[in-house]
Amino acid sequence: MQVKKIVGKTRDEMADMLVKAQALSLKWEDYFLNNKLSTKENAKAIRNYTALRGVVKTLRWTLGQLGDGESPLL
């Protein structure tokens, strides 16, 4: 059985990246919600959480896990 690579990655590698990105996103969200942060720390937590939301949505789109017509750009 031939495994098709997507942009140099197999589906399994991309699925693994998705799991890791989701876990990291949850850690940043937890850090933001459950700690008293300085303005700088707050900005870093929100920036990383928001960026990872985009990574997760793009990986889900690439793996065909988003609904019909749903775009990672929205």
N, C-alpha and C positions, 0 to 999 in steps of 0.2 A: 504494500500500500504506500503510495507516494503522499507525503505530507506537503501541502501547499504553504509556502512562506508568504506572509504579508509584510511587505517592507522589511524583508530580512528577518522576520520573526515568525515562528510557528504560532498557530492558534493557542496551543498550550502555553507557550511563553507569554503570549499576550494576556491570556486568562490569569496567569500567575501575576503578571504586572498589575492587572485589575484588582486582584485580591489585596496585593501589597498597597496599592494606591488608596483603596477603600479603608484599610486599616490605618494608614498614616493620616488620612483625612479625619477619621474619627478621633485619633489622638490629638490633632490640632484643635478640633472642635471642643473636645473635653478640656484641653488646656485653657482655651479661651473662656469657656463657660464656668469653670470651677476654680479659677485662680484670680487673685487680685493682681492686675497687671499695670505696669507703667504704660504711658502712651506709646512708647516705642515697642514694648512687648506686645501690646494689644494690636498694633498695626502689623507686626510680623505674623502673629497668629492668624489674623483675618486674611492677610495676603496669602499665606500658605494654604489655609483652608479653602479659600476661593479658587486658587490655582489648581488644587487637587480635585475640586469638584469638576473643573473643566477636563482634567486628565481622565477622571472616571467616566464622564459622559462620552468623551471621544473614544475611549477604549470600548465602552459598551456599544457605541455606534459601529465601530470597526468590526466587532464580533457579532453584529447583527442582533443585539439585545435590546435595542430601542424599538418603540412602536412604529408602525407605518407612518411615514411622513414626518417623523420626529427628527430634528436636526441637532447635531452637537453645537451648532452656532447659536441656538436660542435658549 
